Each structure stands twice: as C-alpha cells, then as structure tokens.
Amino acid sequence: MKAGQNGESEDRSTRPEVTGVRRGFIAVGLALLFLLVLLCGLRGTSPVYADPDILYVDGALGGESAGVTTTASIKEISYYPRDYAWEKFWQEWPRAKLQMDGDLDRIQALGANTVRLFLHPHTWGYPEPAAKYLDYFEEALALIEAHGLKAHVNLFDCWWSWQDLSGSQTWLAAVVQPHRNDPRIALWELQNEVALDLLQDDKWVVRDWVQATFSYLKQQAGDTPSTVSVSNVEWLDDIRDLTDPDTPDVYSLHWYPSEFSWTEPFPSVLDRARQLIGQAELLLGEFGYNTYTLSEESQTNLYRDVLYHAHRKGVVHLGAWTLNDFPSGTVQCGGHVPLPAEWYFGLYRPDGSPKPAATVLEAAFKDNPPSHPSPAIVLNSSFEDLNPNSGQVDNCRPWDENWSGGQTFVQDCTTAHTGRCSAKVQGSGGVAAGLYALPALPVEPGRRYSLQGYLRTENLDGWARIVLAWFDSQEQWLNADTGSRLITDPNLSQWTPARIDEAASPSGAAYVQVYAQMYSISAASCVWFDDVTTLVMRTYLPVVLKEAKP
C-alpha cells in the first residue's frame, strides 16, 4: 500500500467545519501529503527504514533505466528430461516430450514461471535448421504454454563455430524471426557462458562473435528481451562494452561455489555485479551444487544461502540448475562424458523423489525467501552419512601430509561414540594422515573457536589429534594451525575427548577448516574419530553447536 492510503472511507458529514488558520494548516498538510503520494508513485514504495544491505530500485524487465524489477520477475529452472539430456533432447524429441510433460508439472509446482531450454544447431542442421526441428521447437513452446509457463531459449548450445559469422546469423534468423515478439518466450539467450577468454589463431573469436551477433539477435527478437550469459562476474563489463549500444535487456550471471569457501564470497559477487552494470537488470541465471561431491544437506544450505543473499541484495530474477539428476553415463555435448558430479545437480533424484533443496527453492519462488543463512557448522560431524552417489563419507575428504589423494580413512559402523558410526584412520607407515571437513567455515573478527572430538586408538606408536587449520581469503594455508594436545596412548579402548579451547584466529585468517590427524610408523596402527564438532563463540552471543546424532 502506498504512503498516504489507509483503505478506509471518510464520512465528511460527521466532521466539524474547519476555518481560518486551521484550514490553512490542513491545506498545507494536504499539499505535503499529495507530494508524498506523488513521489511514492514515481519512486516506488521503498521502506522508510531501509535495510542498508538491500538495493531498493524499481523498474521493469527491459526498461531503459531498469534496476531490480518489481513485476514480472523471472523464476526459472534450466531443463533437460532425466533420460534425454543435452543433444538427445532434440534427437529423441517424441519420447523426450513425454517426460517433459510430467516435468513441467513439477516445475510449475515449484513456483517457477519460466523454463530454460537449450537449442543445438549441429543437431538441428546448420546453417539451415531442418523443418522437423523447427516443428519440435514449436511443440515445446506450446507444451510450455499449456502448463502456464514461459520459455527462456538458449540458442547456440553445443556449438563452437564462432568464426562463422554468416552461418550463425543465417541459423539465428531461421529460428528467431518466426517467433519475433512471441509472448510465449520470456527471454532469448545468445549462448550459455560465453568463453570471452578464448583465443583461436591469435583472435578473440568469441568476443568478435558476440560483438557481431548480439545486435543481430536483438533485431530479430523484436520486443522480446535478449541476453548472453557469463560465469565470471568481471565479464559483465565486457558484455556491456561488446554489445554497446544494443546492450542486453537483462545481464545473466552464473555462479557456483568452490567446495572450500562455499557461499561466503557470494554477497560480494552480487555487489560487484551491481557496480559493473549499474541499474540494469540482473538475472542470476544459474546456481546450484551437486550431491556427489557433497551431501544433500550441503546442497540445501547452498540454496538457502544463495536465495537469502539474493533477496537481501534485491536480485529477483533467479534461475536454478537443474531440475533432474541424470543417469550414470549420460553424455553432454559432442558425446563428452563428464565427471560423475555433473550428473547430480538436480532438485530431483533419478527415482523422481525431491531433494530437500527443492523445498527451499519452492518457498523462495513463492515469495517466502529464507530469513537467515545456513549456520556455519561442521556437517556430518559424527560420520553417520554415506553419500549414495559417490559411496564416500559425506562432507569429508582423505588427507595425508604429501597430499597423495589416496584413501586414508573409512566409515566404521562397528564402533561409535554416539550414533552408529565413526571414522577409522589406518597407519600410513610414517606419514601423517587423516581427513578434513568441507566446506571450510568463515572466520569472523571477535569470535573464538573451540573444537571437540572423541578418539580411540589401537596399536598406536605415534600420535593423534584434532586441528583447526587457518586460511586466508584466497584459500591459501597460513601455516598457523591450532591443534589439540597429542594423544599418544597406544590402546585406548574407551572414547577419549580431545579439545581446542577458545582459539583466536591468526592475522589474515578468513577461513578455518577442521582436520582429524594421526601419525604412526606401524601400518597396524588405527585411530577412530567421532563427534568432531565446533563451538564458535563471541562475547554476549550464544554458542553455536553442531550436536552429535543420537
């Protein structure tokens, strides 16, 4: 409701007549009130007590001076059917269409209003697309419309012929011109994550292609907004310069975290994007994380953090990658078989059941974004959870002092301090070994960090300990670890506590990571670790504790 409107009717017959000076005051007051209403109409309804972390800018998608839009926000899912991903989507369209029909129900139920599709020139025919694929595309648009959704169309996927300006424009016109101003299409995208740093024959071929082709796309698209996506926030500036004066109607940025720093850098990325593009529209076109490298809990936390910070920064155009996990062996462009992690970014498992992250996204898409970020705690601290996709203990990585990458620990469900399982580290013949937790935890000024764990030993002829390892903002180790006292008892049959109490972070520390380590000459030595939890403490604030599972 705009300022100055209370929604109540006024009975003037019951009010006393106002004369003289009082009428003058009322007139002045009404004039000021009118001015306030006018200003609110021009500037929107920004709150009186504005949060300094939120960018309050009004506009509409594609507006000349648009900032964060107040209407028609994009809430989208990048999409392939589970069994017909990448080039198979169009190669086997009649069967893919059947899966797509059911998937669109899910997408709509999540609160999305847009589906991001990918077109493949070399599958369709290049530079002249075959008529049957143009018909398939029309069928896809009709199906999307039938589900009350719109399409975000990515044009040049699985395509790398950037030096062929004439051929690419011929293909683009054949696809886009028949759908000029098509209301079923929310957004045209020239290409996914353009590689602006690519050199071929000493030429910046991708930059040259974007510069020549994007304005041509806008000519063919008519009033339908157009974009081109990047995965490097600094390239938003390059896209603006390359496309000037026909700059994107909305700038599309894709962002994925490192498994170490996780979502800690994300707010700064959004701030940098805003610095580069000013008040132009910003679409967070892809975000997400796989449930092969880390746990489903981590994926849920990623969604919660991204959606929380996006809301606080006023970013309302949002796109998630992707709806479905894909079967093992699914190939990508040109028959490329990716690393297994690429198959598990979906919000739905291969059996069709939803992951917890789907609930977080649905709430945000339905205008109930997260009210807080995820807590900075050690996940799977009692080693109970085994990743069903990778077969590894969730959120833990093997470690040895040589960084060999070899397996140094296993989940052992024959003994535990609490719950069912613990982590068993075997002696490595004079090499310190163990495990570390992911993601790392952000370090905040004024906080002190405590760490607690429980150990058992067998035939130990060296030592065991738990460690807080400190890293700078560039994820570089500071060589200033804080360790517990060394446990040297060779045979501890009872679980024994190890502690680090109220450690202060060293200068320059931005992250802290939890390690469990042992050293032994004998390969017969074993150490079991369990319930390795952090206590993060600050004066006048409550303790944040990751409790062990019962």
C-alpha positions in Angstrom: 0.0 0.0 0.0 1.4 3.4 -0.9 2.0 6.0 1.7 -1.0 8.2 2.5 -3.6 5.5 1.8 -5.2 3.6 4.6 -8.0 1.9 2.7 -10.8 3.5 4.8 -13.7 5.7 3.5 -14.2 9.0 5.2 -17.6 10.3 6.3 -17.3 14.1 5.9 -20.8 14.9 7.3 -19.7 14.0 10.8 -16.6 16.2 10.9 -16.8 19.8 12.2 -16.2 22.7 9.8 -12.5 23.8 9.7 -12.0 27.6 9.3 -9.3 30.2 9.4 -5.8 29.2 10.5 -6.7 25.6 11.0 -7.9 25.4 7.3 -4.6 26.8 6.2 -2.6 24.2 8.2 -4.8 21.5 6.8 -4.3 22.8 3.2 -0.6 22.8 3.7 -0.7 19.3 5.2 -2.8 18.0 2.3 -0.4 19.5 -0.2 2.6 17.8 1.5 0.6 14.6 1.6 -0.1 14.9 -2.1 3.5 15.5 -2.8 4.5 12.4 -0.8 2.0 10.2 -2.7 3.3 11.6 -6.0 6.9 10.8 -5.0 6.0 7.3 -3.9 4.3 6.8 -7.3 7.4 7.9 -9.1 9.9 6.1 -6.9 8.0 3.0 -5.8 7.3 2.0 -2.2 10.8 1.8 -0.7 10.5 1.3 3.1 11.1 4.2 5.4 13.6 2.2 7.5 15.6 0.8 4.6 18.0 -2.1 5.2 21.4 -0.9 4.0 22.2 -4.3 2.6 19.2 -4.2 0.2 19.3 -2.4 -3.1 15.9 -0.7 -3.4 15.4 0.1 -7.1 12.3 -0.1 -9.2 11.9 -0.9 -12.8 10.6 -3.4 -15.3 12.4 -6.0 -17.4 13.9 -4.4 -20.4 13.2 -0.8 -19.2 15.6 1.9 -20.2 16.8 2.6 -16.7 15.6 -0.6 -15.1 17.1 -1.8 -11.8 15.6 -4.6 -9.8 12.1 -5.1 -11.2 9.0 -5.0 -9.1 6.9 -7.1 -11.6 7.4 -10.0 -14.0 10.4 -11.4 -12.2 12.0 -14.4 -13.8 11.8 -17.6 -11.7 13.2 -20.3 -13.8 14.6 -23.8 -14.0 17.2 -24.8 -16.6 15.8 -28.0 -18.0 16.5 -31.4 -19.6 14.5 -34.5 -19.1 16.2 -37.1 -17.0 16.7 -39.6 -19.8 17.1 -37.2 -22.7 19.7 -34.6 -21.7 21.8 -32.4 -23.9 21.7 -33.4 -27.6 19.4 -36.4 -27.0 16.7 -33.9 -26.1 16.0 -33.0 -29.7 17.3 -36.2 -31.3 14.7 -38.2 -29.5 12.1 -35.5 -29.1 8.9 -37.5 -29.3 10.0 -39.5 -26.2 11.6 -36.6 -24.6 8.3 -34.7 -24.9 6.5 -37.3 -22.9 8.9 -36.8 -20.0 8.9 -33.1 -20.4 5.1 -33.0 -19.9 5.3 -34.5 -16.5 8.4 -32.4 -15.5 6.6 -29.2 -16.4 4.0 -30.1 -13.7 6.9 -30.3 -11.2 8.4 -27.0 -12.4 5.1 -25.3 -12.1 4.5 -26.7 -8.6 7.9 -25.3 -7.5 6.6 -21.8 -8.2 8.7 -21.2 -11.3 7.3 -19.2 -14.2 9.9 -19.9 -16.8 11.7 -22.9 -18.3 15.2 -22.5 -19.8 15.6 -24.6 -23.0 18.7 -25.3 -25.0 18.9 -25.4 -28.8 21.6 -27.3 -30.6 22.5 -26.0 -34.1 24.5 -29.0 -35.2 21.7 -31.4 -34.2 19.0 -29.2 -35.9 21.0 -28.7 -39.0 23.5 -25.8 -39.6 23.4 -23.3 -41.1 19.9 -24.1 -42.2 17.8 -25.9 -39.5 15.7 -28.8 -40.7 12.0 -28.2 -40.7 11.2 -31.0 -38.3 13.3 -29.4 -35.6 11.6 -26.1 -36.0 8.3 -28.0 -35.6 9.7 -29.7 -32.5 10.6 -26.3 -31.1 7.0 -25.1 -31.8 5.7 -28.2 -30.0 7.9 -27.5 -27.0 6.7 -23.9 -26.8 3.1 -25.0 -27.0 3.7 -27.5 -24.2 5.3 -25.0 -22.0 2.4 -22.5 -22.6 -0.1 -25.3 -21.8 1.5 -25.5 -18.3 1.2 -21.8 -17.7 4.9 -21.2 -18.2 7.2 -19.2 -20.5 10.4 -20.2 -22.2 13.9 -18.8 -21.9 15.6 -20.0 -25.0 19.3 -20.6 -25.2 20.3 -20.6 -28.9 23.8 -21.8 -29.6 24.4 -24.7 -27.2 26.8 -27.4 -28.1 28.2 -25.2 -30.8 31.7 -23.7 -31.3 31.9 -22.3 -34.8 32.4 -18.7 -33.7 34.4 -17.7 -36.7 31.4 -18.4 -39.0 29.5 -15.1 -38.6 27.5 -15.6 -41.7 26.4 -19.1 -41.0 25.5 -18.3 -37.4 23.4 -15.4 -38.4 21.6 -17.5 -41.0 20.7 -20.1 -38.4 19.7 -17.5 -35.8 17.3 -15.7 -38.2 15.7 -19.0 -39.2 14.9 -19.8 -35.5 14.2 -16.4 -34.0 12.5 -14.4 -36.7 9.4 -16.7 -36.9 9.0 -16.1 -33.2 9.6 -12.4 -33.2 7.6 -10.9 -30.3 6.3 -14.3 -29.4 4.6 -13.9 -26.0 5.4 -17.5 -25.1 9.1 -16.5 -24.9 10.3 -14.6 -21.9 14.0 -14.3 -23.0 16.3 -15.2 -25.8 19.9 -16.1 -24.8 22.6 -15.9 -27.5 24.8 -18.6 -25.8 25.5 -20.2 -22.5 28.5 -18.9 -20.6 30.4 -17.4 -23.5 34.2 -18.0 -23.2 35.4 -14.5 -23.6 39.0 -15.6 -22.9 39.2 -18.0 -25.8 41.9 -17.3 -28.4 41.9 -19.1 -31.8 44.6 -18.2 -34.4 45.5 -15.2 -32.2 42.0 -13.9 -32.5 39.5 -13.3 -29.7 36.9 -15.2 -31.7 34.2 -15.4 -29.1 34.4 -11.7 -28.3 34.2 -10.9 -32.0 31.3 -13.2 -32.5 29.3 -11.7 -29.6 30.0 -8.2 -30.8 28.7 -9.1 -34.3 25.9 -11.4 -33.4 24.2 -10.0 -30.3 22.8 -6.9 -32.0 21.6 -9.1 -34.8 19.7 -11.2 -32.2 18.0 -8.1 -30.8 16.9 -7.1 -34.3 15.3 -10.5 -35.0 13.8 -10.8 -31.5 11.8 -7.5 -31.6 10.5 -6.6 -28.2 11.4 -9.9 -26.6 14.3 -9.3 -24.1 17.7 -10.8 -25.1 20.8 -11.7 -23.1 24.0 -13.6 -23.1 25.3 -15.4 -20.0 28.7 -15.4 -18.3 30.3 -17.3 -15.5 32.8 -14.7 -14.5 31.3 -11.6 -12.8 34.0 -9.3 -14.3 32.9 -10.3 -17.8 29.6 -8.4 -17.3 31.6 -5.3 -18.0 33.0 -6.9 -21.2 29.5 -7.9 -22.3 28.3 -4.3 -21.9 31.2 -2.9 -23.9 31.0 -5.6 -26.7 27.2 -5.1 -27.2 27.0 -1.3 -26.9 24.7 0.3 -27.9 22.5 -2.8 -28.1 23.3 -3.9 -24.6 21.4 -6.9 -23.0 17.9 -6.2 -21.7 19.0 -8.3 -18.7 22.5 -9.3 -17.8 22.8 -13.0 -17.0 25.4 -14.2 -14.4 26.0 -17.8 -13.5 27.6 -18.6 -10.1 28.8 -21.8 -8.5 30.8 -22.0 -5.2 34.1 -23.7 -4.5 33.7 -26.6 -2.1 36.1 -24.8 0.2 34.9 -21.2 0.6 31.3 -22.2 -0.3 28.9 -19.2 -0.2 31.0 -16.8 1.8 32.1 -14.8 -1.4 28.6 -14.7 -2.9 27.3 -11.4 -1.5 30.5 -9.7 -2.7 29.9 -11.2 -6.2 26.5 -9.6 -6.3 27.8 -6.3 -5.1 30.5 -6.4 -7.9 27.9 -7.2 -10.5 25.8 -4.2 -9.5 28.9 -2.0 -9.6 29.6 -3.1 -13.2 26.1 -2.9 -14.7 24.6 -0.1 -12.6 20.8 -0.1 -12.6 20.4 -2.6 -15.4 18.5 -5.8 -14.8 20.4 -8.7 -13.3 19.5 -12.4 -13.7 21.2 -15.0 -11.5 20.8 -17.4 -14.4 22.4 -20.5 -12.9 23.3 -21.6 -9.4 23.3 -24.9 -7.6 25.5 -27.7 -6.4 25.8 -31.4 -7.0 25.1 -34.1 -4.4 28.0 -36.3 -5.5 30.8 -34.1 -4.2 29.0 -33.1 -1.1 25.8 -34.0 0.7 22.2 -33.2 0.1 22.4 -31.1 3.3 25.2 -29.1 1.6 23.1 -28.6 -1.5 20.2 -27.4 0.7 22.4 -25.0 2.5 23.7 -23.7 -0.8 20.2 -22.9 -2.0 19.3 -21.3 1.3 22.4 -19.1 1.3 22.1 -18.0 -2.3 18.4 -17.2 -2.1 18.8 -15.4 1.2 21.6 -13.2 -0.1 19.9 -12.6 -3.5 16.8 -11.4 -1.6 18.8 -9.1 0.6 20.6 -7.7 -2.4 17.4 -7.1 -4.4 18.1 -9.7 -7.1 14.7 -11.0 -8.1 15.5 -12.8 -11.4 16.6 -16.2 -10.4 17.4 -19.4 -12.3 18.5 -22.8 -10.8 20.5 -25.6 -12.5 18.8 -28.1 -12.8 15.5 -30.0 -12.3 16.7 -33.6 -12.6 19.7 -35.8 -11.7 20.8 -37.8 -14.8 21.6 -41.5 -15.0 25.2 -42.5 -14.8 26.8 -42.4 -18.2 24.8 -39.5 -19.5 26.8 -37.7 -22.2 26.9 -34.0 -22.8 27.8 -32.0 -26.0 29.6 -33.9 -28.7 29.5 -37.2 -26.9 31.6 -35.8 -24.0 31.3 -38.0 -20.8 31.6 -35.6 -17.9 32.9 -36.2 -14.4 30.2 -38.1 -12.3 29.5 -35.0 -10.2 27.9 -33.3 -13.3 25.0 -35.9 -13.2 23.8 -34.9 -9.7 22.9 -31.2 -9.7 19.2 -31.9 -9.9 16.5 -31.0 -7.4 15.0 -34.4 -8.0 16.8 -37.7 -7.7 16.9 -40.3 -10.5 14.0 -42.1 -8.9 11.9 -38.9 -9.1 11.9 -38.1 -5.4 12.6 -34.5 -4.4 15.8 -33.5 -2.5 15.4 -31.1 0.4 16.7 -28.2 -1.7 13.5 -28.3 -3.7 11.5 -27.2 -0.7 13.8 -24.2 -0.1 13.6 -23.1 -3.8 9.8 -23.6 -3.9 9.4 -21.3 -0.8 11.6 -18.6 -2.4 9.8 -18.8 -5.7 6.5 -18.4 -3.9 7.7 -15.2 -2.3 8.9 -16.7 1.0 12.7 -16.5 0.8 15.0 -17.7 3.6 15.0 -15.4 6.6 18.6 -16.4 7.5 21.6 -18.1 6.0 22.7 -21.6 6.9 24.7 -22.0 10.2 28.5 -22.2 9.9 29.0 -25.7 11.4 30.8 -28.9 10.6 28.4 -31.2 8.6 28.3 -35.0 9.2 30.5 -34.5 12.2 29.7 -37.9 13.6 30.4 -39.6 10.2 27.0 -41.3 10.0 26.1 -40.3 6.4 27.5 -42.1 3.4 26.9 -40.5 0.1 24.6 -42.7 -2.0 26.1 -41.4 -5.3 29.8 -41.4 -4.6 29.9 -44.0 -1.9 32.1 -41.7 0.2 31.6 -40.3 3.7 29.6 -37.1 3.2 31.5 -33.8 3.6 34.8 -35.4 4.4 38.0 -35.8 2.3 41.1 -38.0 2.8 44.2 -36.2 3.8 47.9 -37.0 4.2 50.9 -34.7 4.5 52.0 -35.5 1.0 48.6 -34.7 -0.5 48.7 -38.0 -2.4 45.0 -38.2 -2.8 44.9 -41.8 -1.6 42.2 -43.1 0.6 43.2 -42.7 4.3 40.0 -43.4 6.2 36.8 -45.4 6.1 33.4 -45.2 7.8 33.4 -47.9 10.5 29.9 -48.8 11.8 31.2 -51.4 14.3 32.1 -48.7 16.9 30.9 -45.2 17.7 30.9 -42.6 20.5 27.4 -41.7 19.6 25.1 -42.9 16.8 26.2 -45.9 14.7 29.4 -45.0 13.0 32.8 -43.4 13.3 35.8 -42.6 11.0 38.7 -45.1 11.1 42.2 -43.9 10.1 44.8 -46.5 9.4 48.5 -46.0 9.9 50.4 -44.9 6.8 54.0 -46.0 7.6 55.5 -42.8 8.9 53.2 -40.4 7.0 50.8 -38.2 8.9 47.3 -39.0 7.6 43.6 -38.4 8.4 40.7 -36.4 7.0 39.3 -32.9 6.7 35.8 -31.5 6.6 34.2 -29.5 3.8 33.1 -26.8 3.4 35.5 -24.6 5.4 34.0 -22.2 7.9 34.2 -18.4 7.6 36.2 -16.6 10.2 34.7 -13.6 11.8 36.5 -10.9 13.8 35.8 -11.1 17.5 35.0 -14.8 17.5 36.9 -17.5 19.3 36.8 -21.1 18.0 36.7 -24.3 20.0 36.8 -27.8 18.7 35.9 -31.0 20.4 36.2 -34.6 19.3 36.5 -38.2 20.6 39.2 -40.7 19.8 40.0 -44.4 20.3 43.4 -45.9 19.5 44.8 -49.4 18.7 48.5 -50.2 18.4 49.3 -46.5 18.1 53.1 -45.8 18.1 52.8 -42.2 17.3 50.1 -39.6 18.0 46.6 -38.4 17.1 44.9 -35.0 17.3 42.2 -32.7 16.0 43.2 -29.5 14.3 41.9 -26.1 13.3 43.7 -25.0 10.1 43.6 -21.4 9.1 43.4 -20.0 5.5 43.4 -16.5 4.0 40.8 -15.0 1.7 42.5 -16.6 -1.3 42.1 -20.1 0.3 45.8 -20.2 1.0 47.0 -22.1 4.1 48.5 -19.7 6.7 50.8 -22.4 8.3 49.4 -21.4 11.7 47.4 -24.5 12.7 45.9 -24.8 16.2 46.0 -28.4 17.4 44.7 -30.2 20.4 47.1 -31.9 22.8 48.6 -35.0 21.2 47.0 -38.3 22.1 49.8 -40.9 22.4 48.2 -43.7 24.4 48.7 -46.8 22.3 45.5 -48.6 23.1 42.5 -46.5 24.3 39.5 -48.8 24.4 37.3 -46.1 25.8 36.4 -43.0 23.8 38.7 -40.1 25.0 38.0 -36.4 24.4 40.3 -34.1 22.6 39.7 -30.3 22.7 40.8 -27.0 21.5 39.5 -24.2 23.7 38.7 -20.7 22.5 41.4 -20.4 19.9 41.8 -16.9 18.4 42.3 -16.7 14.6 45.7 -15.6 13.4 46.1 -12.4 11.4 44.8 -12.6 7.9 42.6 -15.6 8.5 39.4 -15.7 6.5 38.5 -19.4 6.8 39.1 -22.2 9.3 39.0 -25.9 8.4 38.7 -28.9 10.7 41.1 -31.8 10.4 41.5 -35.1 12.3 45.1 -36.4 12.0 47.3 -39.3 13.2 50.9 -40.2 12.8 52.3 -43.7 13.2 55.3 -45.8 12.0 53.3 -49.0 12.0 50.7 -49.7 9.4 48.9 -51.8 12.0 48.0 -48.6 14.0 44.4 -47.4 14.0 42.7 -44.3 15.3 38.9 -43.8 15.4 37.4 -40.3 15.4 33.8 -39.4 16.2 31.7 -36.4 17.1 34.2 -33.7 15.9 32.2 -30.6 16.5 32.9 -26.9 16.5 32.0 -24.3 19.2 32.0 -20.8 17.7 32.0 -18.2 20.5 31.7 -14.5 20.7 31.1 -12.2 23.7 27.4 -11.7 24.5 26.3 -14.2 21.8 25.0 -17.7 22.3 27.1 -20.7 21.5 26.6 -22.3 18.0 26.9 -26.1 18.4 26.6 -28.9 16.0 25.1 -31.6 18.1 26.1 -35.2 17.6 23.4 -37.5 16.3 21.9 -39.8 19.0 
